[in-house]
Amino acid sequence: HRRQLFAQTLGPAEGIPVTESPGRPWTQWAVLSVATVGFLGWAPYHLVPHKKWKGGGLLGTLAGAALLWAAPTRGPLLWALFGIVLLVSIVTSHWAEKWLSLDDPRIVIDEVAGVWTACLLLPRLPAPFLLGAFFFRVFDVFKGPWGRAVSRLPGGWGVVADDLVAGVIAFFLTKGITAAFL
């Protein structure tokens, strides 16, 4: 009975077999809630049915940017939070990918890690921060050979790695533009 209730909370026709869970159904629910950033990655699927790419990555990027904007601007706490975001992204993406599908677009915790990578060392001013987030989305959506190569890594590493690469490229591009024009 609990398995049926759990499958119903995920939405119609999206029930996930609980038997593959590393623990109880609540463990799977907790991991999926983190991997989808509070089920934010699921929102577009209820708004725009029958289309694969619906904007979950954009929502994850906006959530990640908001979380980083609220974080300390420097110091050990910032770096500890960044380490936690990376670790949690890799682990939850690994398990969520097993339950959903390979690099499922509902998994948006990788966008949080990517936008943090892009904007972490930028000044907390609107122009550089928004530019970094914008370039991150561009390089995340239009993956070059670098993104496709690292996305072949196993499990959560592959889900998160292409976003980290996009974040690094976005950071350097934003840093160059802001140094030249701002």
C-alpha positions in Angstrom: 0.0 0.0 0.0 2.8 2.5 0.8 4.4 1.8 -2.6 1.2 2.7 -4.3 0.9 5.9 -2.3 4.5 6.8 -3.0 4.0 6.2 -6.7 1.0 8.5 -6.7 2.9 11.4 -5.1 5.2 11.4 -8.1 2.4 12.0 -10.6 0.4 9.9 -13.0 2.4 7.4 -15.1 5.6 8.4 -13.3 5.6 5.8 -10.6 9.0 4.6 -9.7 9.7 1.1 -8.5 10.5 1.4 -4.9 12.3 -2.0 -4.9 15.5 -0.3 -6.3 15.6 2.1 -3.4 18.7 2.0 -1.1 16.3 2.2 1.8 12.7 2.9 2.6 10.2 4.8 0.3 10.8 7.9 2.4 14.5 7.7 1.5 13.7 7.7 -2.2 11.3 10.5 -1.7 14.0 12.5 0.1 16.6 11.9 -2.5 14.2 12.8 -5.4 13.1 15.9 -3.6 16.8 17.1 -3.3 17.7 16.0 -6.9 14.7 17.9 -8.3 15.3 20.8 -5.9 12.1 20.5 -3.9 10.3 18.9 -6.9 10.9 22.1 -8.8 12.2 20.0 -11.7 8.8 18.3 -11.9 6.8 21.5 -12.2 7.2 22.0 -16.0 5.9 18.4 -16.6 2.6 19.3 -15.0 2.4 22.6 -16.9 3.5 21.5 -20.4 2.7 17.8 -20.9 4.0 15.8 -23.9 7.3 17.8 -24.4 10.7 16.6 -23.2 12.5 19.9 -22.7 10.3 22.2 -20.7 12.5 24.5 -18.7 13.3 22.5 -15.7 17.0 23.4 -16.1 16.1 27.1 -16.2 14.2 26.7 -12.9 17.1 24.8 -11.3 19.5 27.5 -12.5 17.3 30.3 -11.0 16.9 28.4 -7.7 20.7 27.8 -7.6 21.4 31.5 -8.3 19.0 32.5 -5.6 20.6 30.2 -3.1 24.1 31.4 -4.0 23.0 35.1 -3.8 21.8 34.4 -0.2 25.0 32.6 0.8 28.0 34.4 2.3 30.2 36.2 -0.2 33.5 34.7 1.0 35.1 32.7 3.7 35.2 29.1 4.8 31.4 28.8 5.1 31.0 29.6 1.4 33.5 27.0 0.4 31.9 24.4 2.8 28.5 25.1 1.2 30.0 24.7 -2.2 31.5 21.4 -1.3 28.2 20.2 0.1 26.3 21.3 -3.0 28.8 19.4 -5.2 28.7 16.3 -3.0 24.9 16.3 -2.7 24.5 16.9 -6.4 26.6 13.9 -7.4 25.1 11.5 -4.9 21.4 12.5 -5.4 21.8 12.6 -9.2 23.3 9.1 -9.1 20.3 7.7 -7.3 17.7 9.8 -9.1 19.0 8.8 -12.5 18.5 5.1 -11.5 14.8 5.8 -10.6 13.9 8.3 -13.3 16.0 7.9 -16.5 19.5 8.6 -17.8 20.2 12.3 -17.2 16.5 13.0 -16.7 15.6 16.7 -17.2 13.7 16.6 -13.9 17.0 16.3 -12.1 18.0 19.9 -11.7 20.4 19.8 -8.7 23.2 19.6 -11.3 22.1 23.1 -12.5 22.5 24.4 -9.0 26.0 23.1 -8.8 26.8 24.5 -12.3 25.5 28.0 -11.6 27.4 28.0 -8.3 30.5 27.1 -10.3 29.8 29.9 -12.7 29.0 32.6 -10.2 30.8 31.7 -7.0 33.8 33.9 -7.5 32.0 36.7 -9.3 31.1 39.9 -7.5 27.7 39.8 -6.0 26.4 42.6 -8.2 23.4 42.1 -10.5 25.2 42.5 -13.8 28.1 40.0 -13.4 25.9 37.6 -11.5 23.1 37.5 -14.1 25.6 37.4 -16.9 27.3 34.4 -15.3 24.0 32.6 -14.9 23.0 33.5 -18.5 26.3 32.1 -19.9 26.0 29.0 -17.7 22.6 28.3 -19.3 23.9 28.9 -22.8 26.9 26.5 -22.3 24.7 24.0 -20.4 22.1 23.8 -23.2 24.5 24.0 -26.1 27.1 21.5 -24.9 30.2 21.3 -27.0 32.4 18.2 -27.3 33.7 19.0 -23.8 30.2 18.6 -22.2 29.4 15.5 -24.1 32.7 13.9 -23.2 32.3 14.4 -19.4 28.6 13.5 -19.5 29.8 9.9 -20.3 31.2 9.6 -16.8 29.3 7.0 -14.7 26.3 7.8 -12.5 26.0 11.1 -10.8 29.4 12.2 -12.0 28.2 12.3 -15.6 25.0 14.2 -14.7 26.9 16.9 -12.8 30.2 17.1 -14.7 28.8 18.7 -17.9 27.2 21.4 -15.7 30.5 22.0 -13.9 32.3 22.4 -17.2 29.6 24.8 -18.4 30.0 26.7 -15.2 33.8 27.0 -15.5 33.5 28.2 -19.1 30.8 30.7 -18.1 32.9 31.9 -15.2 35.9 32.7 -17.4 33.8 34.3 -20.1 31.9 36.5 -17.6 35.1 37.4 -15.8 36.7 38.5 -19.1 33.7 40.5 -20.2 33.3 42.2 -16.8 37.0 43.0 -16.7 36.8 44.6 -20.1 33.5 46.5 -19.9 32.5 46.9 -16.2 
